[in-house]
Amino acid sequence: MELIEKLNWRFATKAMNGQKVPQEKVDKILEAARLAPTSSGLQPFEIIVITNQEVKEQIKPHAWNQPQITDCSHLLVFAAWDNYTEERINSMFDLTNEIRGFKNEGWENYRQMLLGTYPQRSAEENFTHAAKQAYISFGAAIIAAAFEEVDSTPMEGFSPEAVDEVLNLKEKGLKSVLLLPIGYRNTESDWLVNLTKVRKSKEDFITEVN
């Protein structure tokens, strides 16, 4: 199937059958998320991949007891930096210089601009900005999953504080933002599986300015 056909195929899966997703497909989904664009290339978030069933069970009550949490193959937790710090910003700029093998004056000036701006903002403002970057990667993971014909369920409905505690994210300077169970649909019990996808028409969704 072509990408658009696969996007028509995908839906927010409400029931999964517990079947394991091949590691090769999981790796491609995670790589798509890793390669997603982020503001200034800082990648201010991490993805925690959970296959441990006991940990899934601990998270489930904090996600409105949605069954996909425990019935999925892999549970992806997108967790954003709790703040931008000089150390975090410098680490990404230093990594760029190391990989590219040279320093660029314009790039170093840009580093100084960010260092003079981000750390001075409130932690709340910085976390909100970092969380927005996680959403971009989240979208890439969903599209990649569809391309691999793997089902997924985008989730904002959970208690971030409780999930952070289960995963000890505070100690890592992270806060959970989004959950993405991936697996395979249960065609017998998923009430959405045979329903027509509903989206706005192209005319109502897109405005062209020529």
N, C-alpha and C positions, 0 to 999 in steps of 0.2 A: 504493500500500500504506500502511496505517496504521503507526505507529511500532512497535507490538508485532510486527506481521507482518514488518517490516524487521529487527527484532532477531532474529527467528527465522531470517531469511534469511542474516544475517551469520555468519561464522565466521572463525577465525584462518587466513587464506588462506596456504597453503603454497607455491603457485606462481602467479606473475603473468605476464601476457602482454605486458607492455611498453607497452600502449596508454596514451596520455596522458589524464589526467583534465582535463576542461575547467576553465579558470581560475575560472570562476564557482562551480563546485562546491568547488574548493580554497579559495576565499575564504570560503565559507560554513562549511566545516569549521574553518578557522582562526579565524573570528569566534566560533564556538561555544566554541572553546578559550579565546579571549580573554575571553569573557563569563562563564566558569565562576567559581563562588565560590572565594575564598581567605581564609585566616585574616587578619582585620583589614583585608582588602582590599589587602594589600601586593603581591600578584602577584609573589612572589619567584622568578621563573623567566622564561626566554625560550624561544621556539621557533625553531630554525634550520631553514629549508626548503631542502632540497638537491635540485636537478635536474641539477647538473653530474655527468656520468657518470664522469669521472675521480675525482672526490671520492668517489662511491659505491663505486668500485672500491677506493679506499684504505681505506674503512671495512669493506668486506666481510670480509676475513680476521680482523678484530677482533670480528666478530659470528658466529663459528662458520661462516663461509662460507655463511650462509643466502642462497639465491638471490633472495629478495624484495628484498634490499638493492639489488641492481643491476637487477632486473627490474621494480621499481615505477616509477610515474610520478613521485612526489615522496616523498622521505624526510624525515620530520619528526623532529627531535631535540629532545627536551624537556630543557633544561639549567637547573638550579637555581642560585640564588645560593650561593656558597661560604661566605657568612657574612652575618649581619645587622649592618649598621653604622648609625651615627647618620645618615650622609649618605643611605643608601638609605631608611631609615624616613622621614626628613624629606622626601625627594623625593616620596614617595607622599602624605603628608599635605598638603604644599604643593600638589600637583596637585589634590587633592580641593577644597581651598579656592579654587583658581583657577577650576576648572570650575564649582563651585557659586556662586561669587561672594560668599561670606561666610565668616566664622569662627564656629565654634560652641564655646562654652566647654567643653561636655562632650567634644566631639571633641578639643580641645586638651589637656584633662586626660588623655584616653586616649593621645594622642601621648606625653605625658610619662611615662605609666606604661610604655609600650613602650620608650621610650628608657632608662628606668631598669631595664629587665629584659633585653631581648634582647641588646644589645651586651656585657653582662657574662657571658653564657653562653659556653661553649666553641664554637669554630667547628664542631666535629663535631656538636654538639647542634643548632646553628642550621641547618647544612646538611641534617640529617635532617628537621627541621621544614619547611624550604623544599621539600625533595624530596616530602614528603607533599602539599604544595599542587599540585605539578606533576602528581601522580597524578590529582587531581580534574579538572584541565583535560584530561589525557590521556583520561579516561573520556568527557568531553564530546565530544572530537574523534572518538572511536570511534563514539559514538552518532550524531553528526552525519554521519559518513561513511556509516553504514548508511542513514540517512534519505535521503541523496543517492544511494543504491545504488552506493556506491564501496566497494571492498574494502579491508581493512586488516589488518595483522598486528601486534598488540601484542608488543613485544620487551623483555625484561630481559636476555636472553642475549647479552651483549657485554662487552667490556673498556672501562669508562668512561674509564680513564686514557689508553688508546690513542686513543679517539675524541676525547677532549679535546685531545690533541696534534695530531691531524689538523686539527681545526677551530680550533686556537689559543684554546681556551676559557679557559685559565688566565689569559691576559692580560686577559680580560673579567671575571674574578671569577666564572666559571661552572663547573659540573661537570655533565656529561651524566648523565641519570637513566634515560631511556626512549627507545626508538626506535619510530617508527610509519611503516612503509612504507605508502603508499596507492596504489591502482591498480585493476586488474581481474583477476579470477581466470582462470587458465588451466584451462578445464574439461576439457582432455584429459589434463593431467598432475598435477592436484591431487588427491591421494588422499582428501582430506576432503570434496570438493565434493558427493558424493552420499550421504554418511553422515548419519544422523539426529542432530540436536543432542541432547545428553544434559545434563540439569540435574536437580538434586534436585527432588522433588515439592514443591508449595506447602506441604504438611503438614510435611515434614521441614525446610523452609527458613525458614518464618515461624512465630513464636510470638506470639500475640496476648495482651495483658494488658488485660483489660476492667475 
